């Protein structure tokens, strides 16, 4: 009742955080500064014991705000050295990373926008070159790497981000990579299917295709790895828009695919083309659409073997290898079948970790190990390409 | 660091193997050597070498009958079926079996009846990490009707490892559980709460009944995700669950939704009561009126 008396003293402007309900339970009160002395005097005069649990509330609030601000800063790194490669990132975070990388390495990296996705997102390609100029294309022999063409394969975009940083870091430190970059350019498209990627973050984690609508159907999207002009229309892809392997209305109908086709053709000097997928732990070479072996099968097979041996050296991860059609399944309209037929001999597809235990939803703690081991295989392929000009 | 890389590449060049040819015991052995080189040559000899690859004859076509190439898909798909079978027999919240490797395989047509695969494989218990070898036979019946494959398998050591105490503890924990279980296992980022792992494993085991039933020579199934778990009242001393699971079928690349009603207890293992395939929902897709 004595404490109730305190409540009645409205001139104190007290804010009761915990009210008086029973005898013997404490009451918590926030006291404005101007009332402090009066309240203390009142409590003492009534014989009510009190103790200060928070000396200055504002200080505590300020500290909390500071903590929240710095946490927000960590979520948005200021530079690529603070980028957390061991986490999965959103499309905006990856795009910011790309811009930061370019800004930090203006003499080595530039960003090319080779087109737009169906929904208008930029198709960004990072160009690594020791000869960057303001002219459109230096015609040095080049290597292409793409990740994320199938949006649900998150470990690929995550690895691509790691590769982007790795190339920059190792130039000037690793003799093999330095030798390659001194004579060749490396092009890396990390988010090859940005509309799909956005959809996996915001709607359906298992989305694979593009997000272009299909006239006359409820079903959205085309499989971008069945949309290339290689065996297009044949067995190994579906004509049903609702299918995950829908080939699309015609070859290169998808802007995500067309942009790469146009870029590669106008560049004219790609020597290796690597398209990265997940999962299954495989390294594959053409063809997917036909049983006919490629002319260079013996060499591609031997190089694949070497590459997966190097990959396994790091953590013992076992990969299988061979042509697409023999190793995994028949697939028509695939990326590397087209690139090989364009004359890009070293055309490979990776299927990264794992073999089905987690599948598409690979735990984030496997991102860096996956990227590191895959990098060894990529280096083997790039090194061989460099040493065997054609 | 750079020198280390150069030396390493030299090791690869010197190693022989025969990956593309039908498997023979010595081929398997040399494949092992090439996978895990453990000797470093004195003098690296990379630069200046024109031909750094050892070229060998490569199998051109997929081998479908007779001695199989263990790295090609026919043996791999059949081996995956053995994995599903083993999980239906031996799987539990603390034992989940995965296909590790196919060592050799053989396929034969059985006239008017189907195809029979004989396989030598290695499997791995994901939880204890132990691997063991198994010999298995998979028979895929032919004919219009979708019929499940029949599997026989004998493995070196299964079942073993005492998971009894853990299973009992899990059983007791959920026997009187009142709280709702809402779970997406794993979540989008691959994360699973350690306390929920046994229920994720249980999902894999229960899914194996579906995956075994649905498998053919033209499919390869994995469980992609547990979308939701509902625990129902314990019945006849068995924990009872209703799971919504997502399967991934590799050849079609489809994600297939299934509802699965099953029971589990340490002595009885997993018993499936009902399996129901759910339709692929397009509810969230905008109706295209063009």
Interface residues (C-beta under 8 A of the other chain):
Chain A: X87 X88 X173 X174 X175 X176 X200 X201 X203 X204 X205 X206 X208 X213 X214 X215 X216 X217 X218 X219 X220 X223 X242 X243 X244 X245 X280 X291 X293 X297 X298 X299 X301 X302 X303 X305 X306 X309 X310 X312 X313 X316 X318 X320 X321 X322 X325 X326 X327 X328 X329 X355 X356 X357 X358 X359 X360 X361 X362 X363 X364 X365 X366 X379 X380 X383 X384 X387
Chain B: X1 X2 X5 X6 X8 X9 X12 X13 X15 X17 X19 X20 X34 X35 X36 X37 X52 X53 X54 X55 X56 X57 X58 X59 X60 X61 X62 X69 X71 X72 X73 X76 X80 X98 X99 X101 X126 X186 X187 X188 X189 X190 X191 X192 X222 X223 X224 X225 X246 X248 X250 X251 X252 X253 X254 X255 X280 X282 X284 X285 X286 X287 X288 X290
